[in-house]
Amino acid sequence: MNQIKGFGDPISWLFVLLGFPLAWHFSKRNIEQFEMTKIQYESLAVVEVKFMELDFHVKGLIDSGNQLYDPISKMPVMILSIANCLESMPSEVKRIAENPDCVLSGDGNFSHQLENRMRIIPCKVVGQEHQLIIAFNPDKIRITTDEGIYIAEKGLISFTAQELSADGSFQCIIHPKMMAGMAKQEPSVKVS
């Protein structure tokens, strides 16, 4: 004991040398996960879509990386998941959401009203060079964020039967152009 001369117990130093790096590693990982959740939460908005007789009220993720446009009209495209309400969807929309190739191959007979709203949009997906999706011209798109309420006067929606979020935190991917440039901000009502 006299040989240590005030530098502490070697076992205590062993805990310090192993404990601090482990504590730093786990706290850094938790902070990064918290920051990602915060960024995702700040990018969420409430979306109301009216399409023919269908009304959707879902949470949407504002995706700055979404560059999906109709090449002819230059309208931005929003992706909307109908995985939670497949049973209540009309059979035509359900069939297109589950298999968009049925439109491209000419297998489906669709109503005249639906065909007039339909657009074929080319897109790129990771792992595939060229892909085509089916989008529709909705009656109304309304997006509510902390900054205000936006009415996207020009925009298309593409239905998908896939879940967009693993944890169910959002059901659609919002094109950022739907909230700028092509959007009209509703005046907010202030109550005093």
Secondary structure, 3 states (H helix, E strand, C coil): CCCCCCCCCHHHHHHHHHHHHHHHHHHHHHHHHHHHHHHHHHCEEEEEEEECCEEEEEEEEECCCCCCECCCCCCEEEEEECHHHHHHCCHHHHHHHHCCHHHHCCCCCCCHHHHHHEEEEEEEECCEEEEEEEEECCCEEEEECCCCEEEECCCEEEEECCCCCCCCCCCEEECHHHHCCCEEEECCCCCC
